[in-house]
């Protein structure tokens, strides 16, 4: 209905105000949207009570202490139980609805314009076994290897990075892997969790880890959901591509073997970068990520994460894409599995050029670990287009990773090793 679409557009405007001007401006925009939609404050409040509550992407709070539990168990005074709720005035009802809408976006009450931070897209306080806190100290480096700091600057800003140079490097050309961390992570943590540096020693390749800043995103998420950061030579894609090019300029990288991979927000950004720079990246690896152009703002990002992506038809991945390997847990409650389904379909479509691709699936399991289904997609001549690994029973974590880093699940197949194997087959 046009009414609903108009109201949704106004709610998007409220979210833009939230990101640009803070909660006060967003609250005013929400109230205007209610009025324009013909909803009186009382009607809005009534509908709010009838609707099912929105599922929060953040974890539940920690269990209360025993004292708090005892206090919660005490019944309230009889007068409080029997007292009827005072009727809200129209202004109060509208204000309550607006505040509740803001709270559902993760905005605490009472924040002013200059103290607001965007809510995290991850679960930074959720650490069951295998989901350790981010590493804060650099990992040990084998004798002869280096894990060095670097900085890249362009018109879009500045980003630091860490570059791993294996001990086997003696001036020869080697592949380059660009690894994009997830929210709340950093290069040291991501390197420890994925164990990609150890594989670089074994497979003889450079690995570079760009670092997101808290200034760009309060939770250090790559901003995959911003329209500006989905454009070539703009925003974060230009910075990540620039880091890769800077390493290529400074070291003897085999330019036919440059790849990009990432986890969650980093996986979504890896898709964007690989899509926008196919001449630079030979293939893409994605763990628990989302398709290209699956969101343009905060509401569409939340919708894509929780219910599956609906990429903007005006901004589909162009034809002539690069091979892609995707990993996703079927119990991922942060980024819905349907995103993995659409991501591999999108990647295969972009390469197949309208021709039918061949698909074959096999089931397997890790000893004392997770079962998985691996589906390969190829051209008629056998050329690989993509692989899709669905890890049964796994959540939002790097499969086969080390518990020395955060967001890892050691019971799954080794995503890092399988990505490098896949990259070798397509280069």
Secondary structure, 3 states (H helix, E strand, C coil): CHHHHHHHHHHHHHHHHHHHCCHHHHHHHHHHHHHHCCCCHHHHHHHHHHCCCCCCCCCCCCCCCHHHHHHHHCCCCHHHHHCCCCCCCHHHHHHHHHHHHHHHCCCCCCCCHHHCCCCCCCCCCCCCCCCCCCCCCCCCCCCCCEEEEEEEEECCEEEEEEEEECCCCCCCCEEEEEEECCCCCCHHHHHHHHCHHHHHHHHCEEEEEECCCCCCCCCCCCCCCCHHHHCCCCHHHHHHHHHHHHHHHHCCEEEEEEEEEEECHHHHHHHHHHHHCCCCCCEEEEECCCCCCCCCCHHHHHHHHHHCCCCCHHHCCCCCCCEEEEEEECCCCCCCHHHHHHHHHHHHHHHHCCCCCEEEEEEEECCCCCEEEEEEEECCCCCEEEEEEEEECCCCCEECCCCCCCCEECCCCCHHHHHHHHHHHHC
